[in-house]
């Protein structure tokens, strides 16, 4: 994956690799020491089933390792998106 600016992620739609609209990015979580993105903080779409996802209030956290592509949408692997708790 190529590099991208964090501001280009703001409010970008998140879609699973099987074509389901997950929601839109509201923020990102970054490791301050390494500078690596850890999680996408996503406001889920009303039709998206959030069961099994780590929640932060009304938002869900999607591990950045689940991101497969960033273009018009952020494409995530739906199965990697669910954090092991």
PDB file of N, CA, C and O in Angstrom, chain B, residues numbered from 101:
ATOM      1  N   UNK B 101       0.849  -1.173   0.000  1.00  0.00           N
ATOM      2  CA  UNK B 101       0.000   0.000   0.000  1.00  0.00           C
ATOM      3  C   UNK B 101       0.893   1.232   0.000  1.00  0.00           C
ATOM      4  O   UNK B 101       1.899   1.275   0.708  1.00  0.00           O
ATOM      5  N   UNK B 102       0.529   2.221  -0.783  1.00  0.00           N
ATOM      6  CA  UNK B 102       1.306   3.453  -0.844  1.00  0.00           C
ATOM      7  C   UNK B 102       0.965   4.349   0.343  1.00  0.00           C
ATOM      8  O   UNK B 102       0.037   4.067   1.100  1.00  0.00           O
ATOM      9  N   UNK B 103       1.715   5.416   0.492  1.00  0.00           N
ATOM     10  CA  UNK B 103       1.467   6.339   1.599  1.00  0.00           C
ATOM     11  C   UNK B 103       0.307   7.263   1.263  1.00  0.00           C
ATOM     12  O   UNK B 103      -0.006   7.502   0.096  1.00  0.00           O
ATOM     13  N   UNK B 104      -0.324   7.776   2.318  1.00  0.00           N
ATOM     14  CA  UNK B 104      -1.437   8.715   2.153  1.00  0.00           C
ATOM     15  C   UNK B 104      -1.471   9.640   3.357  1.00  0.00           C
ATOM     16  O   UNK B 104      -1.008   9.267   4.435  1.00  0.00           O
ATOM     17  N   UNK B 105      -2.008  10.833   3.192  1.00  0.00           N
ATOM     18  CA  UNK B 105      -2.133  11.776   4.291  1.00  0.00           C
ATOM     19  C   UNK B 105      -3.373  11.452   5.114  1.00  0.00           C
ATOM     20  O   UNK B 105      -4.398  11.034   4.576  1.00  0.00           O
ATOM     21  N   UNK B 106      -3.266  11.651   6.430  1.00  0.00           N
ATOM     22  CA  UNK B 106      -4.388  11.331   7.311  1.00  0.00           C
ATOM     23  C   UNK B 106      -5.615  12.181   6.980  1.00  0.00           C
ATOM     24  O   UNK B 106      -6.743  11.705   7.112  1.00  0.00           O
ATOM     25  N   UNK B 107      -5.419  13.411   6.559  1.00  0.00           N
ATOM     26  CA  UNK B 107      -6.567  14.263   6.241  1.00  0.00           C
ATOM     27  C   UNK B 107      -7.378  13.733   5.062  1.00  0.00           C
ATOM     28  O   UNK B 107      -8.563  14.038   4.932  1.00  0.00           O
ATOM     29  N   UNK B 108      -6.732  12.932   4.197  1.00  0.00           N
ATOM     30  CA  UNK B 108      -7.472  12.359   3.066  1.00  0.00           C
ATOM     31  C   UNK B 108      -8.380  11.216   3.520  1.00  0.00           C
ATOM     32  O   UNK B 108      -9.252  10.787   2.765  1.00  0.00           O
ATOM     33  N   UNK B 109      -8.188  10.721   4.739  1.00  0.00           N
ATOM     34  CA  UNK B 109      -9.029   9.650   5.271  1.00  0.00           C
ATOM     35  C   UNK B 109     -10.304  10.174   5.924  1.00  0.00           C
ATOM     36  O   UNK B 109     -11.259   9.422   6.117  1.00  0.00           O
ATOM     37  N   UNK B 110     -10.319  11.451   6.263  1.00  0.00           N
ATOM     38  CA  UNK B 110     -11.452  12.021   6.987  1.00  0.00           C
ATOM     39  C   UNK B 110     -12.756  11.840   6.213  1.00  0.00           C
ATOM     40  O   UNK B 110     -12.881  12.246   5.057  1.00  0.00           O
ATOM     41  N   UNK B 111     -13.703  11.229   6.875  1.00  0.00           N
ATOM     42  CA  UNK B 111     -15.059  10.990   6.365  1.00  0.00           C
ATOM     43  C   UNK B 111     -15.101  10.089   5.128  1.00  0.00           C
ATOM     44  O   UNK B 111     -16.129  10.007   4.456  1.00  0.00           O
ATOM     45  N   UNK B 112     -13.989   9.414   4.828  1.00  0.00           N
ATOM     46  CA  UNK B 112     -13.964   8.485   3.702  1.00  0.00           C
ATOM     47  C   UNK B 112     -14.809   7.268   4.057  1.00  0.00           C
ATOM     48  O   UNK B 112     -14.790   6.809   5.199  1.00  0.00           O
ATOM     49  N   UNK B 113     -15.541   6.750   3.097  1.00  0.00           N
ATOM     50  CA  UNK B 113     -16.391   5.571   3.303  1.00  0.00           C
ATOM     51  C   UNK B 113     -15.524   4.324   3.441  1.00  0.00           C
ATOM     52  O   UNK B 113     -14.502   4.178   2.771  1.00  0.00           O
ATOM     53  N   UNK B 114     -15.955   3.436   4.321  1.00  0.00           N
ATOM     54  CA  UNK B 114     -15.276   2.160   4.545  1.00  0.00           C
ATOM     55  C   UNK B 114     -16.175   1.058   4.020  1.00  0.00           C
ATOM     56  O   UNK B 114     -17.357   0.997   4.360  1.00  0.00           O
ATOM     57  N   UNK B 115     -15.616   0.184   3.189  1.00  0.00           N
ATOM     58  CA  UNK B 115     -16.375  -0.911   2.608  1.00  0.00           C
ATOM     59  C   UNK B 115     -15.604  -2.205   2.827  1.00  0.00           C
ATOM     60  O   UNK B 115     -14.376  -2.228   2.747  1.00  0.00           O
ATOM     61  N   UNK B 116     -16.340  -3.287   3.104  1.00  0.00           N
ATOM     62  CA  UNK B 116     -15.682  -4.580   3.276  1.00  0.00           C
ATOM     63  C   UNK B 116     -15.309  -5.141   1.917  1.00  0.00           C
ATOM     64  O   UNK B 116     -15.842  -4.719   0.891  1.00  0.00           O
ATOM     65  N   UNK B 117     -14.391  -6.093   1.917  1.00  0.00           N
ATOM     66  CA  UNK B 117     -13.940  -6.677   0.653  1.00  0.00           C
ATOM     67  C   UNK B 117     -15.026  -7.520  -0.015  1.00  0.00           C
ATOM     68  O   UNK B 117     -14.850  -7.960  -1.151  1.00  0.00           O
ATOM     69  N   UNK B 118     -16.148  -7.750   0.676  1.00  0.00           N
ATOM     70  CA  UNK B 118     -17.264  -8.453   0.045  1.00  0.00           C
ATOM     71  C   UNK B 118     -18.405  -7.496  -0.326  1.00  0.00           C
ATOM     72  O   UNK B 118     -19.530  -7.932  -0.568  1.00  0.00           O
ATOM     73  N   UNK B 119     -18.105  -6.185  -0.369  1.00  0.00           N
ATOM     74  CA  UNK B 119     -19.035  -5.198  -0.901  1.00  0.00           C
ATOM     75  C   UNK B 119     -20.048  -4.620   0.058  1.00  0.00           C
ATOM     76  O   UNK B 119     -21.004  -3.980  -0.380  1.00  0.00           O
ATOM     77  N   UNK B 120     -19.873  -4.822   1.357  1.00  0.00           N
ATOM     78  CA  UNK B 120     -20.804  -4.290   2.348  1.00  0.00           C
ATOM     79  C   UNK B 120     -20.286  -2.945   2.861  1.00  0.00           C
ATOM     80  O   UNK B 120     -19.122  -2.825   3.244  1.00  0.00           O
ATOM     81  N   UNK B 121     -21.168  -1.928   2.864  1.00  0.00           N
ATOM     82  CA  UNK B 121     -20.799  -0.619   3.394  1.00  0.00           C
ATOM     83  C   UNK B 121     -20.714  -0.721   4.912  1.00  0.00           C
ATOM     84  O   UNK B 121     -21.699  -1.043   5.575  1.00  0.00           O
ATOM     85  N   UNK B 122     -19.529  -0.444   5.458  1.00  0.00           N
ATOM     86  CA  UNK B 122     -19.305  -0.510   6.904  1.00  0.00           C
ATOM     87  C   UNK B 122     -19.681   0.810   7.554  1.00  0.00           C
ATOM     88  O   UNK B 122     -20.380   0.818   8.567  1.00  0.00           O
ATOM     89  N   UNK B 123     -19.236   1.914   6.999  1.00  0.00           N
ATOM     90  CA  UNK B 123     -19.514   3.229   7.564  1.00  0.00           C
ATOM     91  C   UNK B 123     -18.532   4.243   7.027  1.00  0.00           C
ATOM     92  O   UNK B 123     -18.052   4.113   5.901  1.00  0.00           O
ATOM     93  N   UNK B 124     -18.224   5.267   7.838  1.00  0.00           N
ATOM     94  CA  UNK B 124     -17.263   6.277   7.405  1.00  0.00           C
ATOM     95  C   UNK B 124     -16.281   6.578   8.536  1.00  0.00           C
ATOM     96  O   UNK B 124     -16.625   6.524   9.716  1.00  0.00           O
ATOM     97  N   UNK B 125     -15.052   6.896   8.140  1.00  0.00           N
ATOM     98  CA  UNK B 125     -13.980   7.165   9.095  1.00  0.00           C
ATOM     99  C   UNK B 125     -14.275   8.467   9.830  1.00  0.00           C
ATOM    100  O   UNK B 125     -14.629   9.473   9.215  1.00  0.00           O
ATOM    101  N   UNK B 126     -14.128   8.436  11.138  1.00  0.00           N
ATOM    102  CA  UNK B 126     -14.292   9.633  11.953  1.00  0.00           C
ATOM    103  C   UNK B 126     -12.962  10.087  12.539  1.00  0.00           C
ATOM    104  O   UNK B 126     -12.770  11.271  12.812  1.00  0.00           O
ATOM    105  N   UNK B 127     -12.038   9.136  12.734  1.00  0.00           N
ATOM    106  CA  UNK B 127     -10.740   9.468  13.308  1.00  0.00           C
ATOM    107  C   UNK B 127      -9.828   8.268  13.125  1.00  0.00           C
ATOM    108  O   UNK B 127     -10.252   7.215  12.649  1.00  0.00           O
ATOM    109  N   UNK B 128      -8.571   8.439  13.508  1.00  0.00           N
ATOM    110  CA  UNK B 128      -7.628   7.319  13.494  1.00  0.00           C
ATOM    111  C   UNK B 128      -6.917   7.278  14.840  1.00  0.00           C
ATOM    112  O   UNK B 128      -6.800   8.296  15.522  1.00  0.00           O
ATOM    113  N   UNK B 129      -6.443   6.095  15.214  1.00  0.00           N
ATOM    114  CA  UNK B 129      -5.668   5.921  16.435  1.00  0.00           C
ATOM    115  C   UNK B 129      -4.238   5.586  16.011  1.00  0.00           C
ATOM    116  O   UNK B 129      -4.013   4.671  15.218  1.00  0.00           O
ATOM    117  N   UNK B 130      -3.269   6.344  16.555  1.00  0.00           N
ATOM    118  CA  UNK B 130      -1.873   6.213  16.147  1.00  0.00           C
ATOM    119  C   UNK B 130      -1.009   5.905  17.361  1.00  0.00           C
ATOM    120  O   UNK B 130      -1.226   6.448  18.444  1.00  0.00           O
ATOM    121  N   UNK B 131      -0.019   5.021  17.170  1.00  0.00           N
ATOM    122  CA  UNK B 131       0.987   4.756  18.195  1.00  0.00           C
ATOM    123  C   UNK B 131       1.961   5.936  18.153  1.00  0.00           C
ATOM    124  O   UNK B 131       2.638   6.144  17.146  1.00  0.00           O
ATOM    125  N   UNK B 132       2.036   6.698  19.227  1.00  0.00           N
ATOM    126  CA  UNK B 132       2.850   7.917  19.262  1.00  0.00           C
ATOM    127  C   UNK B 132       4.336   7.604  19.074  1.00  0.00           C
ATOM    128  O   UNK B 132       5.041   8.361  18.407  1.00  0.00           O
ATOM    129  N   UNK B 133       4.813   6.518  19.643  1.00  0.00           N
ATOM    130  CA  UNK B 133       6.243   6.192  19.552  1.00  0.00           C
ATOM    131  C   UNK B 133       6.651   5.789  18.142  1.00  0.00           C
ATOM    132  O   UNK B 133       7.669   6.258  17.633  1.00  0.00           O
ATOM    133  N   UNK B 134       5.867   4.924  17.511  1.00  0.00           N
ATOM    134  CA  UNK B 134       6.251   4.425  16.186  1.00  0.00           C
ATOM    135  C   UNK B 134       5.663   5.250  15.044  1.00  0.00           C
ATOM    136  O   UNK B 134       6.197   5.245  13.935  1.00  0.00           O
ATOM    137  N   UNK B 135       4.556   5.965  15.312  1.00  0.00           N
ATOM    138  CA  UNK B 135       3.895   6.729  14.276  1.00  0.00           C
ATOM    139  C   UNK B 135       2.970   5.892  13.400  1.00  0.00           C
ATOM    140  O   UNK B 135       2.391   6.406  12.443  1.00  0.00           O
ATOM    141  N   UNK B 136       2.826   4.619  13.716  1.00  0.00           N
ATOM    142  CA  UNK B 136       1.986   3.742  12.912  1.00  0.00           C
ATOM    143  C   UNK B 136       0.515   3.866  13.305  1.00  0.00           C
ATOM    144  O   UNK B 136       0.178   4.028  14.478  1.00  0.00           O
ATOM    145  N   UNK B 137      -0.345   3.787  12.299  1.00  0.00           N
ATOM    146  CA  UNK B 137      -1.785   3.791  12.545  1.00  0.00           C
ATOM    147  C   UNK B 137      -2.169   2.440  13.138  1.00  0.00           C
ATOM    148  O   UNK B 137      -1.802   1.395  12.601  1.00  0.00           O
ATOM    149  N   UNK B 138      -2.906   2.464  14.243  1.00  0.00           N
ATOM    150  CA  UNK B 138      -3.326   1.232  14.907  1.00  0.00           C
ATOM    151  C   UNK B 138      -4.748   0.864  14.498  1.00  0.00           C
ATOM    152  O   UNK B 138      -5.009  -0.268  14.090  1.00  0.00           O
ATOM    153  N   UNK B 139      -5.667   1.824  14.609  1.00  0.00           N
ATOM    154  CA  UNK B 139      -7.080   1.573  14.333  1.00  0.00           C
ATOM    155  C   UNK B 139      -7.687   2.711  13.537  1.00  0.00           C
ATOM    156  O   UNK B 139      -7.250   3.859  13.618  1.00  0.00           O
ATOM    157  N   UNK B 140      -8.717   2.359  12.759  1.00  0.00           N
ATOM    158  CA  UNK B 140      -9.609   3.353  12.183  1.00  0.00           C
ATOM    159  C   UNK B 140     -10.803   3.438  13.113  1.00  0.00           C
ATOM    160  O   UNK B 140     -11.343   2.407  13.516  1.00  0.00           O
ATOM    161  N   UNK B 141     -11.226   4.637  13.461  1.00  0.00           N
ATOM    162  CA  UNK B 141     -12.422   4.821  14.268  1.00  0.00           C
ATOM    163  C   UNK B 141     -13.540   5.161  13.290  1.00  0.00           C
ATOM    164  O   UNK B 141     -13.513   6.199  12.630  1.00  0.00           O
ATOM    165  N   UNK B 142     -14.523   4.269  13.210  1.00  0.00           N
ATOM    166  CA  UNK B 142     -15.535   4.324  12.156  1.00  0.00           C
ATOM    167  C   UNK B 142     -16.932   4.498  12.750  1.00  0.00           C
ATOM    168  O   UNK B 142     -17.314   3.809  13.697  1.00  0.00           O
ATOM    169  N   UNK B 143     -17.688   5.440  12.169  1.00  0.00           N
ATOM    170  CA  UNK B 143     -19.100   5.573  12.494  1.00  0.00           C
ATOM    171  C   UNK B 143     -19.816   4.592  11.571  1.00  0.00           C
ATOM    172  O   UNK B 143     -19.855   4.790  10.357  1.00  0.00           O
ATOM    173  N   UNK B 144     -20.388   3.522  12.158  1.00  0.00           N
ATOM    174  CA  UNK B 144     -20.996   2.497  11.303  1.00  0.00           C
ATOM    175  C   UNK B 144     -22.256   2.992  10.595  1.00  0.00           C
ATOM    176  O   UNK B 144     -22.996   3.826  11.117  1.00  0.00           O
ATOM    177  N   UNK B 145     -22.477   2.464   9.407  1.00  0.00           N
ATOM    178  CA  UNK B 145     -23.698   2.728   8.654  1.00  0.00           C
ATOM    179  C   UNK B 145     -24.865   2.125   9.428  1.00  0.00           C
ATOM    180  O   UNK B 145     -24.696   1.123  10.123  1.00  0.00           O
ATOM    181  N   UNK B 146     -26.031   2.718   9.315  1.00  0.00           N
ATOM    182  CA  UNK B 146     -27.215   2.237  10.044  1.00  0.00           C
ATOM    183  C   UNK B 146     -27.561   0.789   9.720  1.00  0.00           C
ATOM    184  O   UNK B 146     -28.132   0.091  10.558  1.00  0.00           O
ATOM    185  N   UNK B 147     -27.227   0.334   8.532  1.00  0.00           N
ATOM    186  CA  UNK B 147     -27.578  -1.028   8.116  1.00  0.00           C
ATOM    187  C   UNK B 147     -26.494  -2.055   8.449  1.00  0.00           C
ATOM    188  O   UNK B 147     -26.689  -3.249   8.219  1.00  0.00           O
ATOM    189  N   UNK B 148     -25.352  -1.607   8.988  1.00  0.00           N
ATOM    190  CA  UNK B 148     -24.237  -2.511   9.247  1.00  0.00           C
ATOM    191  C   UNK B 148     -24.373  -3.172  10.615  1.00  0.00           C
ATOM    192  O   UNK B 148     -24.625  -2.495  11.613  1.00  0.00           O
ATOM    193  N   UNK B 149     -24.207  -4.496  10.662  1.00  0.00           N
ATOM    194  CA  UNK B 149     -24.265  -5.261  11.908  1.00  0.00           C
ATOM    195  C   UNK B 149     -22.908  -5.164  12.604  1.00  0.00           C
ATOM    196  O   UNK B 149     -21.916  -5.690  12.100  1.00  0.00           O
ATOM    197  N   UNK B 150     -22.860  -4.497  13.756  1.00  0.00           N
ATOM    198  CA  UNK B 150     -21.603  -4.259  14.464  1.00  0.00           C
ATOM    199  C   UNK B 150     -21.250  -5.366  15.461  1.00  0.00           C
ATOM    200  O   UNK B 150     -20.262  -5.246  16.186  1.00  0.00           O
ATOM    201  N   UNK B 151     -22.032  -6.425  15.506  1.00  0.00           N
ATOM    202  CA  UNK B 151     -21.751  -7.527  16.437  1.00  0.00           C
ATOM    203  C   UNK B 151     -20.372  -8.102  16.149  1.00  0.00           C
ATOM    204  O   UNK B 151     -20.042  -8.395  15.000  1.00  0.00           O
ATOM    205  N   UNK B 152     -19.571  -8.262  17.190  1.00  0.00           N
ATOM    206  CA  UNK B 152     -18.238  -8.827  17.059  1.00  0.00           C
ATOM    207  C   UNK B 152     -17.138  -7.801  16.860  1.00  0.00           C
ATOM    208  O   UNK B 152     -15.956  -8.147  16.853  1.00  0.00           O
ATOM    209  N   UNK B 153     -17.517  -6.542  16.699  1.00  0.00           N
ATOM    210  CA  UNK B 153     -16.528  -5.487  16.514  1.00  0.00           C
ATOM    211  C   UNK B 153     -16.272  -4.796  17.843  1.00  0.00           C
ATOM    212  O   UNK B 153     -17.178  -4.680  18.669  1.00  0.00           O
ATOM    213  N   UNK B 154     -15.047  -4.337  18.054  1.00  0.00           N
ATOM    214  CA  UNK B 154     -14.731  -3.589  19.264  1.00  0.00           C
ATOM    215  C   UNK B 154     -15.372  -2.219  19.138  1.00  0.00           C
ATOM    216  O   UNK B 154     -15.183  -1.526  18.138  1.00  0.00           O
ATOM    217  N   UNK B 155     -16.123  -1.833  20.145  1.00  0.00           N
ATOM    218  CA  UNK B 155     -16.858  -0.569  20.105  1.00  0.00           C
ATOM    219  C   UNK B 155     -16.213   0.465  21.010  1.00  0.00           C
ATOM    220  O   UNK B 155     -15.580   0.136  22.013  1.00  0.00           O
ATOM    221  N   UNK B 156     -16.387   1.720  20.630  1.00  0.00           N
ATOM    222  CA  UNK B 156     -15.979   2.865  21.442  1.00  0.00           C
ATOM    223  C   UNK B 156     -17.154   3.831  21.399  1.00  0.00           C
ATOM    224  O   UNK B 156     -17.204   4.733  20.562  1.00  0.00           O
ATOM    225  N   UNK B 157     -18.099   3.628  22.314  1.00  0.00           N
ATOM    226  CA  UNK B 157     -19.342   4.401  22.275  1.00  0.00           C
ATOM    227  C   UNK B 157     -20.168   3.941  21.092  1.00  0.00           C
ATOM    228  O   UNK B 157     -20.457   2.752  20.953  1.00  0.00           O
ATOM    229  N   UNK B 158     -20.548   4.880  20.236  1.00  0.00           N
ATOM    230  CA  UNK B 158     -21.347   4.528  19.064  1.00  0.00           C
ATOM    231  C   UNK B 158     -20.483   4.268  17.829  1.00  0.00           C
ATOM    232  O   UNK B 158     -21.003   4.080  16.729  1.00  0.00           O
ATOM    233  N   UNK B 159     -19.180   4.257  18.016  1.00  0.00           N
ATOM    234  CA  UNK B 159     -18.251   3.997  16.913  1.00  0.00           C
ATOM    235  C   UNK B 159     -17.601   2.623  17.078  1.00  0.00           C
ATOM    236  O   UNK B 159     -17.573   2.060  18.172  1.00  0.00           O
ATOM    237  N   UNK B 160     -17.079   2.096  15.964  1.00  0.00           N
ATOM    238  CA  UNK B 160     -16.352   0.821  16.033  1.00  0.00           C
ATOM    239  C   UNK B 160     -14.896   1.057  15.660  1.00  0.00           C
ATOM    240  O   UNK B 160     -14.570   1.987  14.921  1.00  0.00           O
ATOM    241  N   UNK B 161     -14.028   0.199  16.184  1.00  0.00           N
ATOM    242  CA  UNK B 161     -12.603   0.276  15.889  1.00  0.00           C
ATOM    243  C   UNK B 161     -12.254  -0.836  14.913  1.00  0.00           C
ATOM    244  O   UNK B 161     -12.575  -2.003  15.142  1.00  0.00           O
ATOM    245  N   UNK B 162     -11.602  -0.467  13.834  1.00  0.00           N
ATOM    246  CA  UNK B 162     -11.170  -1.450  12.846  1.00  0.00           C
ATOM    247  C   UNK B 162      -9.648  -1.408  12.809  1.00  0.00           C
ATOM    248  O   UNK B 162      -9.064  -0.366  12.510  1.00  0.00           O
ATOM    249  N   UNK B 163      -8.996  -2.541  13.112  1.00  0.00           N
ATOM    250  CA  UNK B 163      -7.530  -2.563  13.081  1.00  0.00           C
ATOM    251  C   UNK B 163      -7.006  -2.182  11.700  1.00  0.00           C
ATOM    252  O   UNK B 163      -7.539  -2.618  10.680  1.00  0.00           O
ATOM    253  N   UNK B 164      -5.966  -1.371  11.680  1.00  0.00           N
ATOM    254  CA  UNK B 164      -5.433  -0.906  10.398  1.00  0.00           C
ATOM    255  C   UNK B 164      -4.887  -2.070   9.575  1.00  0.00           C
ATOM    256  O   UNK B 164      -4.826  -1.980   8.349  1.00  0.00           O
ATOM    257  N   UNK B 165      -4.493  -3.148  10.222  1.00  0.00           N
ATOM    258  CA  UNK B 165      -3.999  -4.316   9.478  1.00  0.00           C
ATOM    259  C   UNK B 165      -5.081  -4.936   8.597  1.00  0.00           C
ATOM    260  O   UNK B 165      -4.767  -5.711   7.694  1.00  0.00           O
ATOM    261  N   UNK B 166      -6.345  -4.609   8.842  1.00  0.00           N
ATOM    262  CA  UNK B 166      -7.445  -5.127   8.027  1.00  0.00           C
ATOM    263  C   UNK B 166      -7.617  -4.339   6.730  1.00  0.00           C
ATOM    264  O   UNK B 166      -8.324  -4.786   5.827  1.00  0.00           O
ATOM    265  N   UNK B 167      -6.974  -3.166   6.626  1.00  0.00           N
ATOM    266  CA  UNK B 167      -7.104  -2.324   5.435  1.00  0.00           C
ATOM    267  C   UNK B 167      -6.370  -2.980   4.268  1.00  0.00           C
ATOM    268  O   UNK B 167      -5.192  -3.321   4.368  1.00  0.00           O
ATOM    269  N   UNK B 168      -7.085  -3.147   3.174  1.00  0.00           N
ATOM    270  CA  UNK B 168      -6.519  -3.771   1.978  1.00  0.00           C
ATOM    271  C   UNK B 168      -6.238  -2.758   0.882  1.00  0.00           C
ATOM    272  O   UNK B 168      -5.330  -2.966   0.077  1.00  0.00           O
ATOM    273  N   UNK B 169      -6.995  -1.663   0.829  1.00  0.00           N
ATOM    274  CA  UNK B 169      -6.811  -0.676  -0.227  1.00  0.00           C
ATOM    275  C   UNK B 169      -7.425   0.652   0.204  1.00  0.00           C
ATOM    276  O   UNK B 169      -8.421   0.681   0.927  1.00  0.00           O
ATOM    277  N   UNK B 170      -6.827   1.738  -0.241  1.00  0.00           N
ATOM    278  CA  UNK B 170      -7.371   3.069   0.026  1.00  0.00           C
ATOM    279  C   UNK B 170      -7.407   3.809  -1.306  1.00  0.00           C
ATOM    280  O   UNK B 170      -6.370   4.176  -1.859  1.00  0.00           O
ATOM    281  N   UNK B 171      -8.605   4.019  -1.800  1.00  0.00           N
ATOM    282  CA  UNK B 171      -8.797   4.806  -3.023  1.00  0.00           C
ATOM    283  C   UNK B 171     -10.058   5.635  -2.820  1.00  0.00           C
ATOM    284  O   UNK B 171     -10.089   6.498  -1.943  1.00  0.00           O
ATOM    285  N   UNK B 172     -11.103   5.389  -3.616  1.00  0.00           N
ATOM    286  CA  UNK B 172     -12.367   6.090  -3.405  1.00  0.00           C
ATOM    287  C   UNK B 172     -12.996   5.660  -2.082  1.00  0.00           C
ATOM    288  O   UNK B 172     -13.622   6.462  -1.389  1.00  0.00           O
ATOM    289  N   UNK B 173     -12.820   4.388  -1.745  1.00  0.00           N
ATOM    290  CA  UNK B 173     -13.263   3.809  -0.475  1.00  0.00           C
ATOM    291  C   UNK B 173     -12.045   3.233   0.227  1.00  0.00           C
ATOM    292  O   UNK B 173     -11.016   2.966  -0.395  1.00  0.00           O
ATOM    293  N   UNK B 174     -12.181   3.048   1.529  1.00  0.00           N
ATOM    294  CA  UNK B 174     -11.191   2.264   2.260  1.00  0.00           C
ATOM    295  C   UNK B 174     -11.754   0.853   2.300  1.00  0.00           C
ATOM    296  O   UNK B 174     -12.815   0.619   2.879  1.00  0.00           O
ATOM    297  N   UNK B 175     -11.056  -0.074   1.694  1.00  0.00           N
ATOM    298  CA  UNK B 175     -11.516  -1.460   1.633  1.00  0.00           C
ATOM    299  C   UNK B 175     -10.839  -2.237   2.754  1.00  0.00           C
ATOM    300  O   UNK B 175      -9.615  -2.224   2.888  1.00  0.00           O
ATOM    301  N   UNK B 176     -11.666  -2.920   3.565  1.00  0.00           N
ATOM    302  CA  UNK B 176     -11.142  -3.697   4.681  1.00  0.00           C
ATOM    303  C   UNK B 176     -11.582  -5.159   4.571  1.00  0.00           C
ATOM    304  O   UNK B 176     -12.646  -5.465   4.032  1.00  0.00           O
ATOM    305  N   UNK B 177     -10.755  -6.033   5.083  1.00  0.00           N
ATOM    306  CA  UNK B 177     -11.110  -7.442   5.183  1.00  0.00           C
ATOM    307  C   UNK B 177     -12.060  -7.577   6.366  1.00  0.00           C
ATOM    308  O   UNK B 177     -11.690  -7.286   7.503  1.00  0.00           O
ATOM    309  N   UNK B 178     -13.279  -8.018   6.097  1.00  0.00           N
ATOM    310  CA  UNK B 178     -14.311  -8.055   7.141  1.00  0.00           C
ATOM    311  C   UNK B 178     -13.937  -8.979   8.293  1.00  0.00           C
ATOM    312  O   UNK B 178     -14.301  -8.719   9.440  1.00  0.00           O
ATOM    313  N   UNK B 179     -13.219 -10.045   8.001  1.00  0.00           N
ATOM    314  CA  UNK B 179     -12.875 -10.998   9.054  1.00  0.00           C
ATOM    315  C   UNK B 179     -11.694 -10.521   9.884  1.00  0.00           C
ATOM    316  O   UNK B 179     -11.642 -10.792  11.084  1.00  0.00           O
ATOM    317  N   UNK B 180     -10.748  -9.818   9.277  1.00  0.00           N
ATOM    318  CA  UNK B 180      -9.645  -9.228  10.035  1.00  0.00           C
ATOM    319  C   UNK B 180     -10.093  -8.000  10.808  1.00  0.00           C
ATOM    320  O   UNK B 180      -9.416  -7.570  11.741  1.00  0.00           O
ATOM    321  N   UNK B 181     -11.230  -7.435  10.425  1.00  0.00           N
ATOM    322  CA  UNK B 181     -11.729  -6.219  11.073  1.00  0.00           C
ATOM    323  C   UNK B 181     -12.189  -6.461  12.507  1.00  0.00           C
ATOM    324  O   UNK B 181     -12.197  -5.545  13.329  1.00  0.00           O
ATOM    325  N   UNK B 182     -12.562  -7.678  12.791  1.00  0.00           N
ATOM    326  CA  UNK B 182     -13.043  -7.993  14.138  1.00  0.00           C
ATOM    327  C   UNK B 182     -11.844  -8.294  15.017  1.00  0.00           C
ATOM    328  O   UNK B 182     -11.076  -9.215  14.740  1.00  0.00           O
ATOM    329  N   UNK B 183     -11.687  -7.507  16.085  1.00  0.00           N
ATOM    330  CA  UNK B 183     -10.562  -7.679  16.994  1.00  0.00           C
ATOM    331  C   UNK B 183     -10.798  -8.856  17.918  1.00  0.00           C
ATOM    332  O   UNK B 183     -11.908  -9.072  18.406  1.00  0.00           O
ATOM    333  N   UNK B 184      -9.750  -9.601  18.147  1.00  0.00           N
ATOM    334  CA  UNK B 184      -9.798 -10.666  19.139  1.00  0.00           C
ATOM    335  C   UNK B 184      -9.710 -10.034  20.515  1.00  0.00           C
ATOM    336  O   UNK B 184      -8.757  -9.314  20.812  1.00  0.00           O
ATOM    337  N   UNK B 185     -10.696 -10.300  21.353  1.00  0.00           N
ATOM    338  CA  UNK B 185     -10.706  -9.678  22.684  1.00  0.00           C
ATOM    339  C   UNK B 185     -10.340 -10.673  23.743  1.00  0.00           C
ATOM    340  O   UNK B 185     -10.296 -10.330  24.924  1.00  0.00           O
TER     341      UNK B 185
END
